[in-house]
């Protein structure tokens, strides 16, 4: 049996977590590339901030290759279940997950929404490491978007690799319809 693996990419507070939740309701098993970064921060006794997560991710990519976070996760994707891989921010992570496999098919979904709406969502969710400054939000996005170093985040290039794109500027019902349309297309 071939399982489906949906990778999720997108800008901060675009709704990737909500898409993941909708997929989990359909029996998809959830994984996040950021979880290994959080575990690393705990081992290093460092605070979980956006900056620290980015730094740890960049360091791991530099020492283990640009696709290392995905490479570490791939063994967990062979269970026969359908899976979600959240927090994909580098094209090499996509390439690692897309490598041919007889037991899984990988599709990348890019989730996006209007910047002001995403900032409002970010402020209301109260997640550790989120900023409460529009200027900082915009600067963080700029740093994540484009980078010439393949071992760092390259969100724009990653989003361009998406098999499917979701605009999450509307209602939860509209988002769910878009997710269902993607599933039914496969």
N, C-alpha and C positions, 0 to 999 in steps of 0.2 A: 504494500500500500504506500502510495506517495503522499507525503504530507505537504501542506502549504505553510510557508514561512513568510509572514508579512513583516518587512522592516519598516520602521517609522522614522522619518526625518522631518525637520521643520524648525522654524525659528522659535525662540523662547515664548512660552505661553500661547502657542498657536492651537493647542488642543490635542497634542499627541497622546497625552494621558487619557483623555476622554475617548479617543479612537481606540486606544488599548483596552479601556474598560468595556467598550461595546464589543470588541472582539473576544474578550475574556468571557462575556456572557454567552458567546457562541462556542465555548469550550476550547478556545485557544489558550495555550500555556504562555505565560508572560515572562520575558527576560528583558533586562536593561543593560546596555553597555556601561551605563553610569554606575551600576551596582558594584562592579569590580573597582571602580575609582573610589567609591565611598568606603569600601572595605580597606583599600590601601590607605586612605586618610585616617581611618581608625587605628590601623597598625602604626602609623607614623605619629599618632596622637596630635593630628592637626584638625583644625576647625573645618567643618563642611561649608565652604563658601564657593560661589561660582568660580572665583579666581583660582582657588586651590584645586577644584575639580579639573579645570582646564589645564592647569600646570601639571598635575599628576598624569592626565591623559596624554599631554604632549611628551612628557618624560618617558612614559611607557611606550609610546609609538617610536620615540627616538631610539630606545634600547632594544625593542622587540620587533620593529617594523611598523609601517603605517597601518596595517590591518590587524595588529596584535589583539585589540580588544575583541574583534569579531572572531579571530582565530581561537581565542581562549573559550569562546562560547559555543563554537560549532559542535563539539561532542555532546552538548546538552540537547541538540536539535534532532537527534536520531531516535527519539523515543516512539515514533509512529504517530504522535499527536500532531495537531496543527499548532504553530507557534507564532508569537509576536516578538520581534527584537526592537526595542525602543532605544532612542538616543543615538542614532547613527549620525555622525557628524563629519565623516571623512570618506572620500571616494574609495580608498583602499579597503575600508570596512565593507562597503557594498561589494566590491570585487571579490573579497574573501567569501562573503555569504552567497554570492552568485556562482561560485565554483560548481561545476557539474557534480551532481549527486544522483544516484539512482533512487534514493528514498525521500528526496524533498525538492520542492520547487520554490524559489525565492522571488518575491516581488517587493519592490520598494514603493512605499506610499509617502508622498510629501504633503504635510499638513501646513496650511498657512491661514492667516487672517490679517486684517488691517492692523497696522502698528499701534495705533491708539487703543484699539480694542484689546490687543494683546497686553499692552501696558496696564490697562484697567484690570484685566484678569490676573496679571502677575501681582498687582497690589492687593487684590482681594483674597488671593489664595494663601498668603502668609507663609510661604515655603522658606526654609532656612537657605540663606545665600541670595535671596531675591532682593533687589534694590527698591528703594522708594523714591528714586529720583529719575525723572524722564531723561535728563541729560546722560546719566550713567547707563540707563537702559539702552539708549541710542548708541553710546560708545561701545558697550559690550557687544551689541549686535554687529557693529562695524568690524570689530576685532574677530568675530566668529565667521563672518561672511567669506572673506577672501584672504588667502595666505599663500605665499609662494613656497613655503616649507611644507612638503608632503606629510611631515610628521605632526602637523598641527591641524586644528579644525579648518575645514574648507567647506562650509555649509552651502555656499552658492553652487559649487561644483557637485556636491552631493545631491542637492535638490534637483539639479538638472538631469540627474541619472534616474529619476523616479519613473516607475512604470505607470503610476496613477498619481493624480494631484487632487487634493481636497481643499476647497475654500471653506473655512470654518468661521465665516463672519456672520452666519445666520443663527438659527435656532438649533437646539439639540435634535429635534425631529428631522430637520434638514440634513444635519450631519449624519444621523443614523441612516437616512435614505441613501446618502452617498456611499457609506460603508457597505450597505446591503447591495447596492448596484455593483460595486467592485467584486464582492464575493460571488454574486450571481453570474458575473461575466466570466468567471473561471470554471 
